[in-house]
Amino acid sequence: LRHFWIASSFSAAVGLALGAGLWMRRRARLRATLDADRLAALTHSLKTPLAILKIRCDSIRLGRLAPEQQDAELIKLGEEVDHLTLIIEHGLEAIRGSSESGPQAEVGTGWLAQVAEDLAPAFEAEGRALHLELGPDAGRANLPSLRAALLTLLENALFHGGGAVTLSSHRHRKRLVLKVRDEGEGLEAHQLEALGRPFLRLRREGTEGFTRDGKGLGLTLLGQVARKEGWGLTFASAPGQGFTATIELRLA
């Protein structure tokens, strides 16, 4: 009996050690996968600011601007570099697992119009219209995070949607509701349900090609930011009815 209990205890200890090792290995692999997805999302979120920088540099290099406008463009270039730095810092915080939100500031009509103005050159280059329907109410949010979120939504509407794009704001009870909508083909119900998954590609029924070259990384990172900041984030779409993304903030 003594030998039996010694052997059983030893076997149980070995089993527990193996189980703990497998659990730790699985947890490390999941962590590595999550970090890889976040890093990919970070690099994807840099596409829009880099595209804006390229458009501004081309405007100066090709002499499209008057001399007095060039100085203003150079100032905007510096601001865009600062924005890129903030995006990288936020992305690294997400990879490190930081859950703290940054300082809150007022989100007003002027600030929203300025965010839309930063993407105006990209809309002009694509021959697309960007409309603003901004109400008088203001909200509160971490401005760098919200700016990155709005740029992501506007970029998706520009490159993956169709028709005119509208950025609107209005008050609903104690929340400020921001909406970005386009007039594109829209999504099927199953596509809308799967939206935001990393590396997602959407296929058009009956064709071999992809309808969109995006991988969903921008919306994946946006979902992480929304959870971190405490925003409401929803998507709505239907075939032939375009695509609408909604962010809800607390009122100022």
C-alpha positions as CSV (number, residue, x, y, z in Angstrom):
1,L,0.0,0.0,0.0
2,R,2.8,2.4,0.8
3,H,4.5,1.8,-2.5
4,F,1.1,2.2,-4.2
5,W,0.5,5.5,-2.6
6,I,4.0,6.7,-3.3
7,A,3.6,5.7,-7.0
8,S,0.2,7.4,-7.2
9,S,1.4,10.6,-5.6
10,F,4.4,10.7,-8.0
11,S,2.1,10.0,-11.0
12,A,-0.3,12.8,-9.9
13,A,2.6,15.2,-9.4
14,V,3.9,14.4,-12.9
15,G,0.5,14.8,-14.4
16,L,-0.1,18.1,-12.7
17,A,3.3,19.3,-13.9
18,L,2.6,18.3,-17.4
19,G,-0.9,19.9,-17.3
20,A,0.6,23.1,-15.9
21,G,3.3,23.1,-18.6
22,L,0.7,22.6,-21.4
23,W,-1.5,25.3,-20.0
24,M,1.4,27.8,-19.7
25,R,2.5,26.9,-23.3
26,R,-1.0,27.4,-24.6
27,R,-1.3,30.7,-22.8
28,A,2.1,31.9,-24.2
29,R,1.0,31.0,-27.7
30,L,-2.3,32.8,-27.3
31,R,-0.4,35.9,-26.0
32,A,2.0,35.8,-28.9
33,T,-0.9,35.5,-31.4
34,L,-2.7,38.5,-29.7
35,D,0.5,40.6,-29.8
36,A,1.0,39.7,-33.4
37,D,-2.5,40.8,-34.3
38,R,-2.1,44.0,-32.4
39,L,1.2,44.7,-34.1
40,A,-0.4,44.1,-37.5
41,A,-3.4,46.3,-36.5
42,L,-0.9,49.0,-35.5
43,T,0.9,48.9,-38.9
44,H,-2.4,48.9,-40.7
45,S,-3.6,52.0,-38.8
46,L,-0.5,53.9,-40.0
47,K,-1.6,53.7,-43.7
48,T,-4.0,56.7,-43.6
49,P,-1.6,59.2,-41.9
50,L,1.2,58.1,-44.3
51,A,-1.1,58.5,-47.3
52,I,-2.0,62.0,-46.0
53,L,1.7,62.9,-45.6
54,K,2.4,61.7,-49.2
55,I,-0.4,63.8,-50.6
56,R,0.7,66.9,-48.8
57,C,4.4,66.4,-49.8
58,D,3.3,65.8,-53.4
59,S,1.3,69.1,-53.4
60,I,4.4,71.0,-52.2
61,R,6.8,69.2,-54.5
62,L,4.7,69.6,-57.7
63,G,4.0,73.3,-57.0
64,R,0.3,72.9,-56.7
65,L,0.1,75.4,-53.9
66,A,0.7,79.2,-53.7
67,P,3.8,80.3,-51.6
68,E,1.6,81.4,-48.7
69,Q,-0.2,78.0,-48.7
70,Q,3.1,76.1,-48.6
71,D,3.9,77.4,-45.1
72,A,0.5,76.3,-43.9
73,E,1.0,72.9,-45.5
74,L,4.4,72.5,-43.8
75,I,2.8,73.2,-40.4
76,K,0.2,70.5,-41.1
77,L,3.0,68.1,-42.1
78,G,4.5,68.6,-38.6
79,E,1.1,68.0,-37.0
80,E,0.7,64.8,-39.0
81,V,4.1,63.6,-37.8
82,D,3.0,64.2,-34.2
83,H,-0.2,62.3,-34.9
84,L,1.8,59.3,-36.2
85,T,3.9,59.4,-33.1
86,L,0.8,59.2,-30.9
87,I,-0.6,56.3,-32.9
88,I,2.6,54.4,-32.4
89,E,2.6,55.1,-28.7
90,H,-1.0,54.0,-28.4
91,G,-0.4,50.9,-30.3
92,L,2.6,49.9,-28.2
93,E,0.5,50.6,-25.1
94,A,-2.1,48.1,-26.4
95,I,0.5,45.5,-27.1
96,R,1.9,45.9,-23.6
97,G,-1.6,45.5,-22.3
98,S,-2.1,49.0,-20.8
99,S,-5.8,49.6,-20.0
100,E,-5.5,53.2,-18.9
101,S,-7.3,55.8,-21.0
102,G,-5.6,59.2,-21.7
103,P,-6.8,62.6,-20.6
104,Q,-10.3,63.7,-21.7
105,A,-11.0,66.8,-23.7
106,E,-13.9,68.4,-25.5
107,V,-15.1,67.0,-28.8
108,G,-16.8,69.9,-30.6
109,T,-17.9,70.8,-34.1
110,G,-14.6,72.6,-34.9
111,W,-12.5,69.7,-33.9
112,L,-14.6,67.2,-35.9
113,A,-14.4,69.4,-38.9
114,Q,-10.6,69.6,-38.6
115,V,-10.3,65.8,-38.5
116,A,-12.4,65.6,-41.7
117,E,-10.3,68.3,-43.3
118,D,-7.2,66.2,-42.8
119,L,-8.6,63.6,-45.1
120,A,-10.0,66.0,-47.7
121,P,-7.0,65.6,-50.0
122,A,-7.5,61.9,-50.1
123,F,-11.2,62.3,-51.0
124,E,-10.3,64.8,-53.7
125,A,-7.7,62.5,-55.2
126,E,-10.4,59.7,-55.4
127,G,-13.1,62.1,-56.7
128,R,-15.4,61.4,-53.8
129,A,-17.5,63.8,-51.7
130,L,-17.2,64.2,-48.0
131,H,-20.1,65.9,-46.3
132,L,-20.4,67.2,-42.7
133,E,-23.7,67.2,-40.7
134,L,-22.5,68.4,-37.3
135,G,-24.8,69.4,-34.5
136,P,-24.1,72.0,-31.8
137,D,-23.5,69.5,-28.9
138,A,-20.1,68.5,-27.8
139,G,-18.7,65.3,-26.1
140,R,-15.7,64.3,-24.2
141,A,-13.0,61.8,-25.2
142,N,-9.3,61.1,-25.5
143,L,-8.7,63.2,-28.6
144,P,-5.7,61.2,-30.1
145,S,-7.6,57.9,-29.8
146,L,-10.9,59.4,-31.2
147,R,-9.0,61.0,-34.1
148,A,-7.4,57.7,-35.0
149,A,-10.8,56.0,-34.8
150,L,-12.5,58.6,-37.0
151,L,-9.7,58.4,-39.6
152,T,-10.0,54.7,-39.6
153,L,-13.8,54.9,-40.3
154,L,-13.4,57.6,-42.9
155,E,-10.6,55.7,-44.6
156,N,-12.8,52.5,-44.7
157,A,-15.7,54.5,-46.2
158,L,-13.4,56.0,-48.8
159,F,-11.6,52.9,-49.9
160,H,-14.1,50.1,-49.2
161,G,-17.4,52.0,-49.6
162,G,-19.0,54.0,-52.4
163,G,-20.7,57.2,-53.2
164,A,-20.6,60.2,-50.9
165,V,-19.4,59.8,-47.3
166,T,-21.0,61.7,-44.4
167,L,-19.7,62.5,-41.0
168,S,-22.5,63.5,-38.6
169,S,-22.9,64.2,-34.9
170,H,-26.0,64.6,-32.8
171,R,-27.1,64.3,-29.2
172,H,-29.1,61.3,-28.0
173,R,-30.0,61.5,-24.3
174,K,-26.7,61.8,-22.4
175,R,-24.5,60.7,-25.3
176,L,-22.9,62.3,-28.3
177,V,-23.4,60.1,-31.3
178,L,-20.9,60.2,-34.2
179,K,-21.7,58.5,-37.4
180,V,-19.7,57.8,-40.6
181,R,-21.8,56.4,-43.4
182,D,-21.3,55.8,-47.1
183,E,-23.6,55.0,-50.1
184,G,-21.8,51.8,-51.2
185,E,-23.2,48.3,-51.9
186,G,-23.5,47.4,-48.3
187,L,-22.8,44.1,-46.6
188,E,-24.8,40.9,-46.1
189,A,-25.9,39.9,-42.6
190,H,-23.2,37.3,-42.2
191,Q,-20.5,39.7,-43.4
192,L,-21.7,42.3,-40.9
193,E,-21.6,39.8,-38.1
194,A,-18.0,38.8,-38.9
195,L,-16.8,42.4,-39.4
196,G,-13.7,43.4,-37.4
197,R,-12.1,39.9,-37.2
198,P,-8.4,40.1,-37.9
199,F,-7.4,39.2,-41.5
200,L,-11.0,39.1,-42.7
201,R,-11.5,39.4,-46.5
202,L,-15.0,39.7,-48.0
203,R,-15.9,37.8,-51.1
204,R,-18.6,38.7,-53.6
205,E,-21.0,35.8,-54.2
206,G,-20.4,34.1,-57.5
207,T,-16.9,35.6,-58.1
208,E,-13.4,34.4,-57.3
209,G,-11.9,37.8,-56.4
210,F,-12.2,39.8,-53.3
211,T,-14.6,42.7,-53.1
212,R,-12.3,44.6,-50.7
213,D,-8.6,44.4,-50.2
214,G,-8.8,45.4,-46.5
215,K,-8.0,42.7,-43.9
216,G,-10.2,44.1,-41.1
217,L,-7.2,45.1,-39.0
218,G,-8.3,48.7,-38.8
219,L,-11.7,47.8,-37.4
220,T,-10.1,45.2,-35.1
221,L,-7.8,47.9,-33.6
222,L,-10.8,50.2,-33.4
223,G,-12.8,47.7,-31.4
224,Q,-9.9,47.4,-28.9
225,V,-9.6,51.2,-28.6
226,A,-13.4,51.5,-28.1
227,R,-13.4,49.0,-25.3
228,K,-10.4,50.7,-23.6
229,E,-12.0,54.1,-23.9
230,G,-15.5,53.1,-22.9
231,W,-17.2,54.1,-26.1
232,G,-20.2,52.6,-27.7
233,L,-19.3,51.1,-31.2
234,T,-21.8,49.6,-33.6
235,F,-22.0,48.8,-37.3
236,A,-25.1,48.8,-39.5
237,S,-25.4,47.7,-43.2
238,A,-27.6,45.9,-45.7
239,P,-27.3,45.2,-49.4
240,G,-27.8,48.4,-51.4
241,Q,-28.0,50.6,-48.2
242,G,-24.3,51.4,-47.7
243,F,-22.4,51.1,-44.4
244,T,-22.8,53.1,-41.2
245,A,-20.4,53.0,-38.2
246,T,-21.5,54.7,-35.0
247,I,-19.4,55.8,-32.0
248,E,-21.1,57.0,-28.8
249,L,-19.3,59.3,-26.3
250,R,-20.4,60.9,-23.1
251,L,-21.6,64.5,-23.4
252,A,-19.3,67.3,-22.4
